[in-house]
Amino acid sequence: MSATLLVVDDDPQIRDVLRIAMGQAGFRVAEAADGTAALAAATKFAPDLIVLDIGLPELDGLEVCRRLRRTSQVPILFLTAQDDEVDRVVGLELGADDYVTKPFSPRELIARVRAILKRTQGAETGAQKRGVLEVDRESHACRVNGEPVALTAREMELLSRLMARPDHVMARPQLVDAIYGTNVNVSDRTVDSHLRNLRAKLAAAGCPDAIETVHGVGIRMGPCRGG
């Protein structure tokens, strides 16, 4: 069955463009024009992904994301203004999976949506284990000492890539290509935000040594002894 997408934007013209483009791409589309309606629609439609404008009136996109992340790990793709770098970074730190800046190409946005859904719905099978840390991409599950850790799609993809070759150091450009694909312009701050969130979640769960930085080279898995 086709995925259900929730489009949240206070601009009816943008909603119209996305509804038509996403419909032509084979997706089912639900809409909301403000943050309060977005939270209600997320509960009603249980979307597979949410395209969420940051600049919503009253309850903005960042607050909507914050509230959704209390109970849900649904993938979130932010729509942001060209000069709102701070908001983009904050959004990623709140648990968003990606962002597209306005004005945007509907084709690019659809490509980003498909890439996120591919990672979350068609992940490779098989659990990976290192020390007290276990990751299963098929069920989108991460556990530390047997206790679940909630990860976003980007965080799961990042951790799975590192776990696949735990003693191999991956440079940031390699991580970007592995997670976002080639020919996608992603800043170091975006990758750093995902890494920072992932490290914080794993540390809070009892695994502060999960990811190591090899200065001047890249990132690799730590021993995951816990602590």
Order of alpha helices (4+ residues) and beta strands (2+ residues): beta-alpha-beta-alpha-beta-alpha-beta-alpha-beta-alpha-beta-beta-beta-beta-alpha-alpha-alpha-beta-beta
